[in-house]
Structures are given as structure tokens and as C-alpha cells.
Amino acid sequence: MTNTSTHRQGVVVGVDASSHASHAAEWAAAEAARRGTTLYIVHALDFEPGSAIVGPIGDLSADPARAAHVQVLAQTEYRVRTAHPTLPVVTELVHQSPAGALVEASRRAALVVVGTRGRGGFAGLSLGSVSLRLAAHSHCPVVLLRSAEHEIIHSGEVVLGMEHHESQEAVRFAFEAAACAGTRVHAVHAWAPYPGHAQDYISDTDILARHAADDMVTALKDVREQYPQVHVKISVVRGHPSAVLADASRGARLTVVGAHRHHGPLSVGVGPVIQGLLSHAESPVAVVPLA
């Protein structure tokens, strides 16, 4: 993907010792190589939040309690450099909480990548803590890989979840991703059925689908002109949005959704639709911050 913001640089990946973090690092390295940018591998000592960045990693190696943290970074860097010998790689060991470290890193990054399962560090603490807090507070797009059990698919389509009057930030991110990968965008809009007592007021439920499809065509018009090489499929599906998008994510290389920012310092979630998607998606999920 092309970084359209000149003040944002590089792909950041948060890692720990779990297989899920290795999965995230593999995806992030491939993305950084595709973008022609630097990969920043970040590991948190997971001490009290608000601490400063520690000194050079070499200064910590004599402390057995911290040597394991250094080893996590070294092993991840070795795997990444083996797979991508020419990729610029920077490792960072931070004296900070995992979520806080990644949110801070997102201020300068073009993209942050993290796993959502594991034990401890970035990939652990369950789906409801590090990953959701990052998705809610990140200053740049975040890619979350739900499970190391799912194979990374680099050739699949890019799924774009669309609401009514979808923000252009998420749309452009999806089209940039598809253009870079040489694949198509599958734009998906889900609408929930009306309650049973309201069915008498609807003579033709297909009318809703047609109107939604027309709105999607209008919303995508400008970006399709900017990316004429990207083919687009439009789907309007009756069902709960998180379930519809999770189903569409099967075989996709990436699923993209937009999320409005939660400005409160204690807010964790990104809403039930995105949280449900993150729990069941079978592709990496990109959460694009919206104003």
C-alpha cells in the first residue's frame, strides 16, 4: 500500500513469545516489504504504564529477568530477516504497557499490526484488552490477526465493510490495499431484518437491498475513478453485520472496517459489530480510525 501521509512512516508490529505474535510479525513483514518501508518490531516489558523507553537493548542483556524479553525481539528479528533479507528492520524494547506502547507507536506509524490471542504481552490479555484498546485508540490503521490457526492468504480479495454514508478513509484504505496486492475489492453492506411485527410495513424487502446497492455505487464512485485497475464486487446481504463480514472474510487477504474514535482514556471497545467481527473473522482485519 502507498502511505498517503508524509509524516507517517513504517509498519509497526507488537510481539511477545506467542505463536500468534509470530503470525502477526510474518504478516507485518510481508506488508512492510510490499510497501517498501521499514518494519518496527516492538516488545513491551509490560511494567507500569507511562514509563519511558528504556535504553539500548544491549544494556539489558545482563539482567536475567529481562534477557527473555531481549530474546523475543532477537528471535523475531531473525525470522523476519531470514524471510526478507533486504527489509529494513528496527527493534524496540519499551518500558510500558503493551496497549500503551502500541497506541504511542501509532502516532508515527502508517500501520500497526498485532495478534489477538496468546499469553501475555501484546498477543495475550484476551481479545477484550490489548487489541480492542488499540483498535479504539490507535492514531493510524490497525491490522489485527485473530488466530495463528488461520493461513495467511496473500492472493485473496479485500473485503470492505460498508455502512450508510461510509467514510472515505476506510474506502481508500481498502482500495489502496487491493491495488497494491493486484486483487479486487468486495464491498459488503449488511442489513438486519425488521422485527416480525414490522413486516406488514414492507411490501418488498428487496427494495432495501437495491437502495443500499445504489448508495454503495455512489459512495465508491470517486475512489473507483482513482483506482480504475481495481475491480469491485458489491454485495448487500441480509443479516447481522459482524456475521455477514465474518462469512465474507473466508478466503480474503484482508477485511477492512472503519471505526469512530473513542476519546475517553478508559474506553476499551470499538462497538459490537467490530468486536464480533474480530472474534470470528478468518482473515486479518484492518480497523481504520474515523474522525
Phi and psi in degrees as GROMACS dihedral restraints (atoms count N, CA, C in turn):
[ dihedral_restraints ]
;  ai    aj    ak    al  type     phi  dphi    fc
    3     4     5     6     1   -91.8    20    10
    4     5     6     7     1   131.5    20    10
    6     7     8     9     1   -80.5    20    10
    7     8     9    10     1   112.0    20    10
    9    10    11    12     1   -87.2    20    10
   10    11    12    13     1    -5.3    20    10
   12    13    14    15     1  -107.8    20    10
   13    14    15    16     1   117.1    20    10
   15    16    17    18     1   -69.0    20    10
   16    17    18    19     1   -22.0    20    10
   18    19    20    21     1   -92.1    20    10
   19    20    21    22     1     0.3    20    10
   21    22    23    24     1  -110.1    20    10
   22    23    24    25     1   134.5    20    10
   24    25    26    27     1  -138.3    20    10
   25    26    27    28     1   142.6    20    10
   27    28    29    30     1    79.2    20    10
   28    29    30    31     1   165.3    20    10
   30    31    32    33     1  -109.8    20    10
   31    32    33    34     1   127.9    20    10
   33    34    35    36     1  -105.6    20    10
   34    35    36    37     1   134.9    20    10
   36    37    38    39     1  -127.0    20    10
   37    38    39    40     1   131.3    20    10
   39    40    41    42     1   -91.9    20    10
   40    41    42    43     1   130.3    20    10
   42    43    44    45     1  -130.4    20    10
   43    44    45    46     1   155.0    20    10
   45    46    47    48     1  -138.2    20    10
   46    47    48    49     1  -158.2    20    10
   48    49    50    51     1   -89.0    20    10
   49    50    51    52     1     4.9    20    10
   51    52    53    54     1   -83.9    20    10
   52    53    54    55     1   160.6    20    10
   54    55    56    57     1   -66.6    20    10
   55    56    57    58     1   -28.5    20    10
   57    58    59    60     1   -67.9    20    10
   58    59    60    61     1   -35.9    20    10
   60    61    62    63     1   -68.7    20    10
   61    62    63    64     1   -37.2    20    10
   63    64    65    66     1   -62.5    20    10
   64    65    66    67     1   -40.1    20    10
   66    67    68    69     1   -59.9    20    10
   67    68    69    70     1   -45.2    20    10
   69    70    71    72     1   -65.3    20    10
   70    71    72    73     1   -40.5    20    10
   72    73    74    75     1   -64.2    20    10
   73    74    75    76     1   -38.7    20    10
   75    76    77    78     1   -61.6    20    10
   76    77    78    79     1   -45.6    20    10
   78    79    80    81     1   -65.0    20    10
   79    80    81    82     1   -45.6    20    10
   81    82    83    84     1   -63.3    20    10
   82    83    84    85     1   -39.5    20    10
   84    85    86    87     1   -64.1    20    10
   85    86    87    88     1   -43.3    20    10
   87    88    89    90     1   -63.4    20    10
   88    89    90    91     1   -37.7    20    10
   90    91    92    93     1   -69.4    20    10
   91    92    93    94     1   -41.6    20    10
   93    94    95    96     1   -63.5    20    10
   94    95    96    97     1   -41.0    20    10
   96    97    98    99     1   -63.2    20    10
   97    98    99   100     1   -39.4    20    10
   99   100   101   102     1   -65.5    20    10
  100   101   102   103     1   -37.3    20    10
  102   103   104   105     1   -79.7    20    10
  103   104   105   106     1   -17.1    20    10
  105   106   107   108     1    69.9    20    10
  106   107   108   109     1    40.9    20    10
  108   109   110   111     1  -130.8    20    10
  109   110   111   112     1  -178.9    20    10
  111   112   113   114     1   -85.2    20    10
  112   113   114   115     1   143.4    20    10
  114   115   116   117     1  -100.9    20    10
  115   116   117   118     1   125.9    20    10
  117   118   119   120     1  -106.0    20    10
  118   119   120   121     1   117.4    20    10
  120   121   122   123     1   -99.4    20    10
  121   122   123   124     1   117.3    20    10
  123   124   125   126     1  -115.5    20    10
  124   125   126   127     1   131.7    20    10
  126   127   128   129     1  -130.2    20    10
  127   128   129   130     1   133.8    20    10
  129   130   131   132     1  -100.3    20    10
  130   131   132   133     1   139.0    20    10
  132   133   134   135     1   -71.1    20    10
  133   134   135   136     1   -13.6    20    10
  135   136   137   138     1    62.3    20    10
  136   137   138   139     1    41.0    20    10
  138   139   140   141     1   -93.9    20    10
  139   140   141   142     1  -158.5    20    10
  141   142   143   144     1   -64.7    20    10
  142   143   144   145     1   139.9    20    10
  144   145   146   147     1   -64.2    20    10
  145   146   147   148     1   154.3    20    10
  147   148   149   150     1    92.1    20    10
  148   149   150   151     1    -0.7    20    10
  150   151   152   153     1   -75.0    20    10
  151   152   153   154     1   159.8    20    10
  153   154   155   156     1   -82.5    20    10
  154   155   156   157     1   164.4    20    10
  156   157   158   159     1   -66.2    20    10
  157   158   159   160     1   136.0    20    10
  159   160   161   162     1   -74.5    20    10
  160   161   162   163     1   172.9    20    10
  162   163   164   165     1   -74.2    20    10
  163   164   165   166     1  -168.4    20    10
  165   166   167   168     1   -54.6    20    10
  166   167   168   169     1   142.2    20    10
  168   169   170   171     1   -57.3    20    10
  169   170   171   172     1   -35.8    20    10
  171   172   173   174     1   -60.7    20    10
  172   173   174   175     1   -27.5    20    10
  174   175   176   177     1   -71.1    20    10
  175   176   177   178     1   -15.5    20    10
  177   178   179   180     1   -98.3    20    10
  178   179   180   181     1   -11.3    20    10
  180   181   182   183     1   -67.6    20    10
  181   182   183   184     1   -20.6    20    10
  183   184   185   186     1   -77.7    20    10
  184   185   186   187     1   -14.4    20    10
  186   187   188   189     1   -90.6    20    10
  187   188   189   190     1   112.0    20    10
  189   190   191   192     1   -58.9    20    10
  190   191   192   193     1   -32.9    20    10
  192   193   194   195     1   -66.2    20    10
  193   194   195   196     1   -25.8    20    10
  195   196   197   198     1  -106.0    20    10
  196   197   198   199     1    -9.4    20    10
  198   199   200   201     1   -60.7    20    10
  199   200   201   202     1   -34.6    20    10
  201   202   203   204     1   -63.8    20    10
  202   203   204   205     1   -36.0    20    10
  204   205   206   207     1   -66.5    20    10
  205   206   207   208     1   -40.9    20    10
  207   208   209   210     1   -62.2    20    10
  208   209   210   211     1   -39.2    20    10
  210   211   212   213     1   -65.0    20    10
  211   212   213   214     1   -37.9    20    10
  213   214   215   216     1   -58.0    20    10
  214   215   216   217     1   -47.1    20    10
  216   217   218   219     1   -64.1    20    10
  217   218   219   220     1   -43.9    20    10
  219   220   221   222     1   -63.5    20    10
  220   221   222   223     1   -43.0    20    10
  222   223   224   225     1   -67.0    20    10
  223   224   225   226     1   -41.1    20    10
  225   226   227   228     1   -64.9    20    10
  226   227   228   229     1   -43.3    20    10
  228   229   230   231     1   -61.4    20    10
  229   230   231   232     1   -40.8    20    10
  231   232   233   234     1   -61.9    20    10
  232   233   234   235     1   -45.8    20    10
  234   235   236   237     1   -63.5    20    10
  235   236   237   238     1   -41.1    20    10
  237   238   239   240     1   -66.2    20    10
  238   239   240   241     1   -45.3    20    10
  240   241   242   243     1   -68.2    20    10
  241   242   243   244     1   -30.5    20    10
  243   244   245   246     1   -65.4    20    10
  244   245   246   247     1   -41.4    20    10
  246   247   248   249     1   -78.4    20    10
  247   248   249   250     1   -30.4    20    10
  249   250   251   252     1  -135.6    20    10
  250   251   252   253     1    79.3    20    10
  252   253   254   255     1   -60.2    20    10
  253   254   255   256     1   -29.0    20    10
  255   256   257   258     1   -96.6    20    10
  256   257   258   259     1     0.6    20    10
  258   259   260   261     1   -74.9    20    10
  259   260   261   262     1   127.2    20    10
  261   262   263   264     1   -68.1    20    10
  262   263   264   265     1   127.0    20    10
  264   265   266   267     1  -128.5    20    10
  265   266   267   268     1   133.3    20    10
  267   268   269   270     1  -125.5    20    10
  268   269   270   271     1   130.7    20    10
  270   271   272   273     1  -105.0    20    10
  271   272   273   274     1   143.6    20    10
  273   274   275   276     1  -135.8    20    10
  274   275   276   277     1   125.5    20    10
  276   277   278   279     1  -106.1    20    10
  277   278   279   280     1   119.0    20    10
  279   280   281   282     1  -116.5    20    10
  280   281   282   283     1   143.9    20    10
  282   283   284   285     1   -96.6    20    10
  283   284   285   286     1    76.1    20    10
  285   286   287   288     1  -163.7    20    10
  286   287   288   289     1   166.5    20    10
  288   289   290   291     1   -70.6    20    10
  289   290   291   292     1   152.3    20    10
  291   292   293   294     1   -57.6    20    10
  292   293   294   295     1   -49.6    20    10
  294   295   296   297     1   -63.8    20    10
  295   296   297   298     1   -43.6    20    10
  297   298   299   300     1   -62.7    20    10
  298   299   300   301     1   -38.8    20    10
  300   301   302   303     1   -64.0    20    10
  301   302   303   304     1   -42.5    20    10
  303   304   305   306     1   -74.5    20    10
  304   305   306   307     1   -37.6    20    10
  306   307   308   309     1   -61.7    20    10
  307   308   309   310     1   -42.0    20    10
  309   310   311   312     1   -64.2    20    10
  310   311   312   313     1   -42.8    20    10
  312   313   314   315     1   -63.7    20    10
  313   314   315   316     1   -29.8    20    10
  315   316   317   318     1   -66.6    20    10
  316   317   318   319     1   -16.4    20    10
  318   319   320   321     1   -66.2    20    10
  319   320   321   322     1   -28.3    20    10
  321   322   323   324     1  -111.6    20    10
  322   323   324   325     1    -9.6    20    10
  324   325   326   327     1   -90.1    20    10
  325   326   327   328     1   157.2    20    10
  327   328   329   330     1   -85.4    20    10
  328   329   330   331     1   -26.0    20    10
  330   331   332   333     1  -159.1    20    10
  331   332   333   334     1   141.2    20    10
  333   334   335   336     1  -119.6    20    10
  334   335   336   337     1   137.0    20    10
  336   337   338   339     1  -123.6    20    10
  337   338   339   340     1   139.1    20    10
  339   340   341   342     1  -154.7    20    10
  340   341   342   343     1   150.7    20    10
  342   343   344   345     1   -83.6    20    10
  343   344   345   346     1   162.6    20    10
  345   346   347   348     1  -120.3    20    10
  346   347   348   349     1    12.0    20    10
  348   349   350   351     1  -142.2    20    10
  349   350   351   352     1   154.3    20    10
  351   352   353   354     1   148.5    20    10
  352   353   354   355     1  -164.7    20    10
  354   355   356   357     1  -126.4    20    10
  355   356   357   358     1   114.1    20    10
  357   358   359   360     1    73.6    20    10
  358   359   360   361     1   169.5    20    10
  360   361   362   363     1    59.6    20    10
  361   362   363   364     1  -145.5    20    10
  363   364   365   366     1   -71.7    20    10
  364   365   366   367     1   -41.4    20    10
  366   367   368   369     1   -82.3    20    10
  367   368   369   370     1   -14.5    20    10
  369   370   371   372     1   -97.7    20    10
  370   371   372   373     1  -151.4    20    10
  372   373   374   375     1    62.6    20    10
  373   374   375   376     1    18.5    20    10
  375   376   377   378     1    71.6    20    10
  376   377   378   379     1   165.7    20    10
  378   379   380   381     1   -61.7    20    10
  379   380   381   382     1   -27.4    20    10
  381   382   383   384     1   -83.6    20    10
  382   383   384   385     1     3.0    20    10
  384   385   386   387     1  -117.7    20    10
  385   386   387   388     1   -85.4    20    10
  387   388   389   390     1   -60.5    20    10
  388   389   390   391     1   -52.7    20    10
  390   391   392   393     1   -66.2    20    10
  391   392   393   394     1   -42.9    20    10
  393   394   395   396     1   -71.6    20    10
  394   395   396   397     1   -37.4    20    10
  396   397   398   399     1   -65.6    20    10
  397   398   399   400     1   -39.4    20    10
  399   400   401   402     1   -64.5    20    10
  400   401   402   403     1   -45.4    20    10
  402   403   404   405     1   -61.8    20    10
  403   404   405   406     1   -33.4    20    10
  405   406   407   408     1   -79.0    20    10
  406   407   408   409     1   -26.7    20    10
  408   409   410   411     1  -119.9    20    10
  409   410   411   412     1    -6.1    20    10
  411   412   413   414     1   -61.5    20    10
  412   413   414   415     1   145.2    20    10
  414   415   416   417     1   -91.3    20    10
  415   416   417   418     1    -2.3    20    10
  417   418   419   420     1  -139.9    20    10
  418   419   420   421     1   170.0    20    10
  420   421   422   423     1   -57.8    20    10
  421   422   423   424     1   145.4    20    10
  423   424   425   426     1  -121.5    20    10
  424   425   426   427     1   134.0    20    10
  426   427   428   429     1  -108.6    20    10
  427   428   429   430     1   125.3    20    10
  429   430   431   432     1  -115.3    20    10
  430   431   432   433     1   127.2    20    10
  432   433   434   435     1  -103.6    20    10
  433   434   435   436     1   114.7    20    10
  435   436   437   438     1   -69.7    20    10
  436   437   438   439     1   -37.5    20    10
  438   439   440   441     1  -152.1    20    10
  439   440   441   442     1   140.3    20    10
  441   442   443   444     1   -72.4    20    10
  442   443   444   445     1   -10.4    20    10
  444   445   446   447     1   -75.4    20    10
  445   446   447   448     1   -20.4    20    10
  447   448   449   450     1   -88.7    20    10
  448   449   450   451     1   128.7    20    10
  450   451   452   453     1   -67.2    20    10
  451   452   453   454     1   138.3    20    10
  453   454   455   456     1   -75.0    20    10
  454   455   456   457     1   122.8    20    10
  456   457   458   459     1  -109.3    20    10
  457   458   459   460     1   113.1    20    10
  459   460   461   462     1   -92.5    20    10
  460   461   462   463     1   -12.5    20    10
  462   463   464   465     1  -104.7    20    10
  463   464   465   466     1    -3.2    20    10
  465   466   467   468     1   -76.0    20    10
  466   467   468   469     1   176.3    20    10
  468   469   470   471     1   -77.7    20    10
  469   470   471   472     1   167.1    20    10
  471   472   473   474     1  -101.8    20    10
  472   473   474   475     1   118.0    20    10
  474   475   476   477     1   -88.8    20    10
  475   476   477   478     1   131.8    20    10
  477   478   479   480     1  -118.8    20    10
  478   479   480   481     1   112.6    20    10
  480   481   482   483     1   -79.7    20    10
  481   482   483   484     1   124.5    20    10
  483   484   485   486     1  -119.8    20    10
  484   485   486   487     1   134.7    20    10
  486   487   488   489     1  -102.1    20    10
  487   488   489   490     1   176.4    20    10
  489   490   491   492     1   -63.6    20    10
  490   491   492   493     1   136.3    20    10
  492   493   494   495     1    55.7    20    10
  493   494   495   496     1    49.2    20    10
  495   496   497   498     1   -59.9    20    10
  496   497   498   499     1   138.1    20    10
  498   499   500   501     1   -65.7    20    10
  499   500   501   502     1   144.9    20    10
  501   502   503   504     1   -72.2    20    10
  502   503   504   505     1   -18.9    20    10
  504   505   506   507     1   -60.2    20    10
  505   506   507   508     1   -47.7    20    10
  507   508   509   510     1   -68.8    20    10
  508   509   510   511     1   -37.8    20    10
  510   511   512   513     1   -62.8    20    10
  511   512   513   514     1   -47.1    20    10
  513   514   515   516     1   -66.1    20    10
  514   515   516   517     1   -38.4    20    10
  516   517   518   519     1   -60.5    20    10
  517   518   519   520     1   -43.9    20    10
  519   520   521   522     1   -64.0    20    10
  520   521   522   523     1   -41.8    20    10
  522   523   524   525     1   -70.2    20    10
  523   524   525   526     1   -36.8    20    10
  525   526   527   528     1   -63.3    20    10
  526   527   528   529     1   -41.4    20    10
  528   529   530   531     1   -63.7    20    10
  529   530   531   532     1   -43.0    20    10
  531   532   533   534     1   -67.8    20    10
  532   533   534   535     1   -40.9    20    10
  534   535   536   537     1   -63.1    20    10
  535   536   537   538     1   -42.2    20    10
  537   538   539   540     1   -65.7    20    10
  538   539   540   541     1   -37.6    20    10
  540   541   542   543     1   -87.0    20    10
  541   542   543   544     1    -8.6    20    10
  543   544   545   546     1    68.3    20    10
  544   545   546   547     1    38.3    20    10
  546   547   548   549     1  -129.9    20    10
  547   548   549   550     1  -177.1    20    10
  549   550   551   552     1   -99.7    20    10
  550   551   552   553     1   164.8    20    10
  552   553   554   555     1  -101.5    20    10
  553   554   555   556     1   129.4    20    10
  555   556   557   558     1  -106.8    20    10
  556   557   558   559     1    99.5    20    10
  558   559   560   561     1   -84.1    20    10
  559   560   561   562     1   124.9    20    10
  561   562   563   564     1  -125.0    20    10
  562   563   564   565     1   130.4    20    10
  564   565   566   567     1  -122.6    20    10
  565   566   567   568     1   130.2    20    10
  567   568   569   570     1  -111.8    20    10
  568   569   570   571     1   140.0    20    10
  570   571   572   573     1  -131.3    20    10
  571   572   573   574     1   136.6    20    10
  573   574   575   576     1   -81.4    20    10
  574   575   576   577     1   143.2    20    10
  576   577   578   579     1   -62.1    20    10
  577   578   579   580     1   148.9    20    10
  579   580   581   582     1   -69.4    20    10
  580   581   582   583     1   155.1    20    10
  582   583   584   585     1   -60.1    20    10
  583   584   585   586     1   158.3    20    10
  585   586   587   588     1   -56.4    20    10
  586   587   588   589     1   -36.5    20    10
  588   589   590   591     1   -71.0    20    10
  589   590   591   592     1   -13.5    20    10
  591   592   593   594     1   -96.6    20    10
  592   593   594   595     1    -4.1    20    10
  594   595   596   597     1   -61.5    20    10
  595   596   597   598     1   -29.2    20    10
  597   598   599   600     1   -64.8    20    10
  598   599   600   601     1   -18.2    20    10
  600   601   602   603     1   -89.8    20    10
  601   602   603   604     1    -1.5    20    10
  603   604   605   606     1  -117.9    20    10
  604   605   606   607     1   113.5    20    10
  606   607   608   609     1   -82.7    20    10
  607   608   609   610     1   -27.6    20    10
  609   610   611   612     1  -151.5    20    10
  610   611   612   613     1   103.1    20    10
  612   613   614   615     1   -65.4    20    10
  613   614   615   616     1   -20.4    20    10
  615   616   617   618     1   -65.0    20    10
  616   617   618   619     1   -21.8    20    10
  618   619   620   621     1   -60.0    20    10
  619   620   621   622     1   -41.3    20    10
  621   622   623   624     1   -61.7    20    10
  622   623   624   625     1   -41.6    20    10
  624   625   626   627     1   -65.4    20    10
  625   626   627   628     1   -41.7    20    10
  627   628   629   630     1   -65.5    20    10
  628   629   630   631     1   -41.2    20    10
  630   631   632   633     1   -64.9    20    10
  631   632   633   634     1   -41.2    20    10
  633   634   635   636     1   -63.8    20    10
  634   635   636   637     1   -41.2    20    10
  636   637   638   639     1   -64.2    20    10
  637   638   639   640     1   -40.4    20    10
  639   640   641   642     1   -63.0    20    10
  640   641   642   643     1   -41.4    20    10
  642   643   644   645     1   -63.3    20    10
  643   644   645   646     1   -38.7    20    10
  645   646   647   648     1   -65.3    20    10
  646   647   648   649     1   -41.7    20    10
  648   649   650   651     1   -59.2    20    10
  649   650   651   652     1   -43.1    20    10
  651   652   653   654     1   -65.0    20    10
  652   653   654   655     1   -44.4    20    10
  654   655   656   657     1   -65.4    20    10
  655   656   657   658     1   -27.8    20    10
  657   658   659   660     1   -94.1    20    10
  658   659   660   661     1    -4.8    20    10
  660   661   662   663     1   -56.3    20    10
  661   662   663   664     1   -52.5    20    10
  663   664   665   666     1   -64.3    20    10
  664   665   666   667     1   -46.1    20    10
  666   667   668   669     1   -70.1    20    10
  667   668   669   670     1   -28.9    20    10
  669   670   671   672     1   -68.5    20    10
  670   671   672   673     1   -32.3    20    10
  672   673   674   675     1   -69.4    20    10
  673   674   675   676     1   -31.3    20    10
  675   676   677   678     1   -77.6    20    10
  676   677   678   679     1   -25.6    20    10
  678   679   680   681     1  -125.5    20    10
  679   680   681   682     1    66.8    20    10
  681   682   683   684     1   -64.2    20    10
  682   683   684   685     1   -20.6    20    10
  684   685   686   687     1   -79.1    20    10
  685   686   687   688     1   -11.7    20    10
  687   688   689   690     1   -92.4    20    10
  688   689   690   691     1   115.1    20    10
  690   691   692   693     1   -75.6    20    10
  691   692   693   694     1   148.5    20    10
  693   694   695   696     1  -128.4    20    10
  694   695   696   697     1   133.5    20    10
  696   697   698   699     1  -114.0    20    10
  697   698   699   700     1   133.1    20    10
  699   700   701   702     1  -113.7    20    10
  700   701   702   703     1   128.9    20    10
  702   703   704   705     1  -130.7    20    10
  703   704   705   706     1   134.1    20    10
  705   706   707   708     1  -117.4    20    10
  706   707   708   709     1   117.5    20    10
  708   709   710   711     1  -122.9    20    10
  709   710   711   712     1   134.8    20    10
  711   712   713   714     1   -83.3    20    10
  712   713   714   715     1   120.0    20    10
  714   715   716   717     1   158.2    20    10
  715   716   717   718     1   175.0    20    10
  717   718   719   720     1   -69.0    20    10
  718   719   720   721     1   134.3    20    10
  720   721   722   723     1   -54.6    20    10
  721   722   723   724     1   -45.0    20    10
  723   724   725   726     1   -65.1    20    10
  724   725   726   727     1   -37.4    20    10
  726   727   728   729     1   -70.0    20    10
  727   728   729   730     1   -40.4    20    10
  729   730   731   732     1   -64.0    20    10
  730   731   732   733     1   -45.0    20    10
  732   733   734   735     1   -69.2    20    10
  733   734   735   736     1   -36.9    20    10
  735   736   737   738     1   -62.1    20    10
  736   737   738   739     1   -40.4    20    10
  738   739   740   741     1   -65.6    20    10
  739   740   741   742     1   -41.5    20    10
  741   742   743   744     1   -67.4    20    10
  742   743   744   745     1   -23.4    20    10
  744   745   746   747     1   -72.8    20    10
  745   746   747   748     1   -14.8    20    10
  747   748   749   750     1   -64.5    20    10
  748   749   750   751     1   121.2    20    10
  750   751   752   753     1    84.9    20    10
  751   752   753   754     1    -2.0    20    10
  753   754   755   756     1   -84.0    20    10
  754   755   756   757     1   153.1    20    10
  756   757   758   759     1   -84.0    20    10
  757   758   759   760     1   -22.8    20    10
  759   760   761   762     1  -164.5    20    10
  760   761   762   763     1   142.5    20    10
  762   763   764   765     1  -118.0    20    10
  763   764   765   766     1   127.8    20    10
  765   766   767   768     1  -114.9    20    10
  766   767   768   769     1   130.7    20    10
  768   769   770   771     1  -137.1    20    10
  769   770   771   772     1   152.9    20    10
  771   772   773   774     1   -97.6    20    10
  772   773   774   775     1   148.5    20    10
  774   775   776   777     1  -138.3    20    10
  775   776   777   778     1   129.5    20    10
  777   778   779   780     1   -73.7    20    10
  778   779   780   781     1   145.9    20    10
  780   781   782   783     1   -71.7    20    10
  781   782   783   784     1   142.7    20    10
  783   784   785   786     1  -105.7    20    10
  784   785   786   787     1   111.0    20    10
  786   787   788   789     1   -84.9    20    10
  787   788   789   790     1   -17.4    20    10
  789   790   791   792     1   -67.5    20    10
  790   791   792   793     1   137.0    20    10
  792   793   794   795     1   -64.8    20    10
  793   794   795   796     1   -22.1    20    10
  795   796   797   798     1   -99.0    20    10
  796   797   798   799     1    -3.2    20    10
  798   799   800   801     1   -68.4    20    10
  799   800   801   802     1   139.3    20    10
  801   802   803   804     1  -116.4    20    10
  802   803   804   805     1   -43.8    20    10
  804   805   806   807     1   -85.3    20    10
  805   806   807   808     1   169.6    20    10
  807   808   809   810     1  -121.6    20    10
  808   809   810   811     1    16.3    20    10
  810   811   812   813     1   100.7    20    10
  811   812   813   814     1   154.5    20    10
  813   814   815   816     1   -66.0    20    10
  814   815   816   817     1   -31.5    20    10
  816   817   818   819     1   -67.1    20    10
  817   818   819   820     1   -50.1    20    10
  819   820   821   822     1   -68.3    20    10
  820   821   822   823     1   -39.5    20    10
  822   823   824   825     1   -62.5    20    10
  823   824   825   826     1   -40.8    20    10
  825   826   827   828     1   -65.0    20    10
  826   827   828   829     1   -39.3    20    10
  828   829   830   831     1   -63.5    20    10
  829   830   831   832     1   -44.8    20    10
  831   832   833   834     1   -63.2    20    10
  832   833   834   835     1   -27.2    20    10
  834   835   836   837     1   -78.4    20    10
  835   836   837   838     1   -21.2    20    10
  837   838   839   840     1  -129.4    20    10
  838   839   840   841     1    -5.3    20    10
  840   841   842   843     1   -63.9    20    10
  841   842   843   844     1   146.3    20    10
  843   844   845   846     1  -108.8    20    10
  844   845   846   847     1    11.1    20    10
  846   847   848   849     1  -130.2    20    10
  847   848   849   850     1   165.2    20    10
  849   850   851   852     1   -57.7    20    10
  850   851   852   853     1   146.1    20    10
  852   853   854   855     1  -116.4    20    10
  853   854   855   856     1   125.2    20    10
  855   856   857   858     1   -98.0    20    10
  856   857   858   859     1   120.9    20    10
  858   859   860   861     1  -104.5    20    10
  859   860   861   862     1   115.3    20    10
  861   862   863   864     1  -101.0    20    10
  862   863   864   865     1   121.1    20    10
  864   865   866   867     1   -67.9    20    10
  865   866   867   868     1   137.0    20    10
  867   868   869   870     1  -116.4    20    10
  868   869   870   871     1   146.1    20    10
